Amino acid sequence: MVKFTWVKGLVPEKLPVKQVYGIAFSDDNRVILRIEDGKYKLTGGKPENAETFEETLKREYVEELNVELEDIHYLGYLLVDDNSAEYAQVRMIAKIKAIHDSHADPDTGKRYGRELVPACRIKEYLGYSDLAGNEMIDDAIELAKRQYFVF
């Protein structure tokens, strides 16, 4: 069974980072979520070619949702223990700079749905069953309050 632990610190140097995902906020306190096979998800993916976390997040949002991001902040990481090795899934927050017409993801050929949902209801939409995922969402909203606006 895979175990997730939310960590609000920096990723240790020797711990591999396999994913960078973000929670992107609009000016009116909503979050854009990707819809895949009827399920709401965060957007992100694997770092490529020595990208920074910020570069990975920006690229993935354009590829998957055709959304431009700005004012990106590191949030922390999920420590994943899949019984064979430990690795990190980095989480960040960002402001939505622009939402462009939907297009197919160049990597998968899929055209994902997308929806702006109230930030205060993101847990309902994502439906994480583990404590770590819900702690991450709470921390994302708190950081967004400090960085972007007051709810």
Rosetta blueprint (number, residue, H / E / L):
1 M L
2 V L
3 K E
4 F E
5 T E
6 W E
7 V E
8 K L
9 G L
10 L L
11 V L
12 P L
13 E L
14 K L
15 L L
16 P L
17 V E
18 K E
19 Q E
20 V E
21 Y E
22 G E
23 I E
24 A E
25 F E
26 S L
27 D L
28 D L
29 N L
30 R E
31 V E
32 I E
33 L E
34 R E
35 I E
36 E E
37 D L
38 G L
39 K E
40 Y E
41 K E
42 L L
43 T E
44 G E
45 G E
46 K L
47 P L
48 E L
49 N L
50 A L
51 E L
52 T L
53 F H
54 E H
55 E H
56 T H
57 L H
58 K H
59 R H
60 E H
61 Y H
62 V H
63 E H
64 E H
65 L H
66 N L
67 V E
68 E E
69 L E
70 E E
71 D E
72 I E
73 H E
74 Y E
75 L E
76 G E
77 Y E
78 L E
79 L E
80 V E
81 D E
82 D L
83 N L
84 S L
85 A L
86 E E
87 Y E
88 A E
89 Q E
90 V E
91 R E
92 M E
93 I E
94 A E
95 K E
96 I E
97 K E
98 A E
99 I E
100 H L
101 D L
102 S L
103 H L
104 A L
105 D L
106 P L
107 D L
108 T L
109 G L
110 K L
111 R L
112 Y L
113 G E
114 R E
115 E E
116 L E
117 V E
118 P E
119 A H
120 C H
121 R H
122 I H
123 K H
124 E H
125 Y H
126 L H
127 G L
128 Y L
129 S L
130 D L
131 L H
132 A H
133 G H
134 N H
135 E H
136 M H
137 I H
138 D H
139 D H
140 A H
141 I H
142 E H
143 L H
144 A H
145 K H
146 R H
147 Q H
148 Y L
149 F L
150 V L
151 F L
